[in-house]
Amino acid sequence: MTSDRDATQRPLARIIATEHARRAPSPAITCIIGDDLVVLPNVLGTYCVHELNSRVDDLVILAGVVAFADRAVARTPASAWPRALHLTLPVHDPPFWERTDIVAALTQTLDALTGDTWDFAFKPRTKQTQVNPQTTLALSGQPCTVIPFSDGLDSLAVARLTQHHNPDTTLLLVTTGTHRCVTSDIRDRRVAIPFKIPSKRVRFPETSYRSRAFVFGIMAGIAAHLVGAHNIVVPESGQSSLGPWLLPVGNEAPDIRTHPLFTAQLANFLSAVLDTTIGFDHPQLWKTKGETLRELQELGFHDEWWMTRSCPRRRHVSLDGNSVQCGVCAACLLRRQSLHAAGLDESKDRYFWADLGAPTLAQAAPHNARPTGPNDTRHAWCGTLELANLAAYDCNDNYRFSRATAELADALGTSNATACHNLTRLLGAHAAEWEAFVSSLPGASFLVQWLHSRQC
């Protein structure tokens, strides 16, 4: 399917997924299934108790090709955030995937999530993914709750809270499969994303990777469908789900990766494809991460929280040869603010820039650390600014706030008054936690000085 709606968007790219090892003519990008996109039958088998349904098989390929395309085509954010992406992929039932309602649900979901324009064409698929169906814990006959699980604090907290409030449910946690299991109560409840994208020929120049949420959502939807669960629990607390949407950075599209705007659209797409009702719940949406952790602590379920990871930069910072969290990006600062609000002992964590009371960012790192560079300072400053700006968000800006609450109310199926009340309370709670966190630092702290001068 093609469209003229992206005629002015740049860059423009065509990605062709193929089952055969041949290259598409330039300038198209080829994604060879089995080479550039490798489906893992043993992992996919953990989702199945019977032979793999062809529709589910196609969904897995769709998610993988979307992830490939999102990373293979670089943005030009200095001029424009959007890209126009045209994907051709093989499916078992092209007439089904070409249906107007299916294509519209798919493109609207991805357009909103990534800020791009997506178009799809489908061709017949000749190969079926062969799997060995396996009986997993989640398929034991009990009610099941599916959670996209990032190995972060919110994920661990909500998994434990869900189990506490619903003791008869079995948890099924959809993960990347690349991280070590964080705690014994999580170990046997995980199923991994059943494909990988090697970077043998494509260098993957684009790092934003907004479609990661689509991949997790698709696999969570498949898992829910196969075990007869109709709701997927999104674990993120309010700041993580709503903050990036309320305050987009530069000319980036609003980030709605865990926002109800995205999950509502994804639910429509999954329900249409799987011919069943799939929904997403956001149980902690109106709570701060600190409030979620406080609830966990009060129930006595906070042990081993320090085994979780929140930092997106942890692959790029290490101490003594071990990967650690940076401690100063937006995710790390929110983690540290939330630990402070919940009264948890931060010393159990390990950060590269650990000492927030130091007079400079460089001095916040241990003496044996690598030098602190300008890019490190930029990440730390942007993280500080992101949380400070969210704390200073003006709920009295009638136009902006009213528009935000209207969008949120529509996505949640609630009233504007309810959305307005809950969002106002959430932002006030974040502001109080941020102020208390900053006030706990000495006046000489680089972070405090940055906030006072608004410059790094």
Stockholm file with secondary structure:
# STOCKHOLM 1.0

chainA/1-456         MTSDRDATQRPLARIIATEHARRAPSPAITCIIGDDLVVLPNVLGTYCVHELNSRVDDLVILAGVVAFADRAVARTPASAWPRALHLTLPVHDPPFWERTDIVAALTQTLDALTGDTWDFAFKPRTKQTQVNPQTTLALSGQPCTVIPFSDGLDSLAVARLTQHHNPDTTLLLVTTGTHRCVTSDIRDRRVAIPFKIPSKRVRFPETSYRSRAFVFGIMAGIAAHLVGAHNIVVPESGQSSLGPWLLPVGNEAPDIRTHPLFTAQLANFLSAVLDTTIGFDHPQLWKTKGETLRELQELGFHDEWWMTRSCPRRRHVSLDGNSVQCGVCAACLLRRQSLHAAGLDESKDRYFWADLGAPTLAQAAPHNARPTGPNDTRHAWCGTLELANLAAYDCNDNYRFSRATAELADALGTSNATACHNLTRLLGAHAAEWEAFVSSLPGASFLVQWLHSRQC
#=GR chainA/1-456 SS CCCSTTTTCSSEEEEEEESSSCCCCTTSEEEEBTTTBEECHHHHGGGCSSSCCHHHHHHHHHHHHHHHHHHHSCCBTTTBSCCEEEEEEEESCHHHHTSHHHHHHHHHHHHHHHSSEEEEEEEECCCCCCCCCCCCGGGSSSCEEEEECCSSHHHHHHHHHHHHHCTTCEEEEEECSCSCCCCHHHHTTEEECSEECCCSSCCCCCCCCTTHHHHHHHHHHHHHHHHTCCEEECCCCHHHHHHHHHSCCTTCCCCCTTSHHHHHHHHHHHHHHHTSCCEEECTTTTSCHHHHHHHHHHTTCCTTGGGCCCCTTTTSCEETTEECBCSSSHHHHHHHHHHHHHTCCGGGSCBSSCCTTSSSHHHHSCTTSCCCCHHHHHHHHHHHHHHHHHHTCCTTCHHHHHHHHHHHHHHHTCCHHHHHHHHHHHHHHHHHHHHHHHHTSCTTCHHHHHHHHTCC
#=GC SS_cons         CCCSTTTTCSSEEEEEEESSSCCCCTTSEEEEBTTTBEECHHHHGGGCSSSCCHHHHHHHHHHHHHHHHHHHSCCBTTTBSCCEEEEEEEESCHHHHTSHHHHHHHHHHHHHHHSSEEEEEEEECCCCCCCCCCCCGGGSSSCEEEEECCSSHHHHHHHHHHHHHCTTCEEEEEECSCSCCCCHHHHTTEEECSEECCCSSCCCCCCCCTTHHHHHHHHHHHHHHHHTCCEEECCCCHHHHHHHHHSCCTTCCCCCTTSHHHHHHHHHHHHHHHTSCCEEECTTTTSCHHHHHHHHHHTTCCTTGGGCCCCTTTTSCEETTEECBCSSSHHHHHHHHHHHHHTCCGGGSCBSSCCTTSSSHHHHSCTTSCCCCHHHHHHHHHHHHHHHHHHTCCTTCHHHHHHHHHHHHHHHTCCHHHHHHHHHHHHHHHHHHHHHHHHTSCTTCHHHHHHHHTCC
//
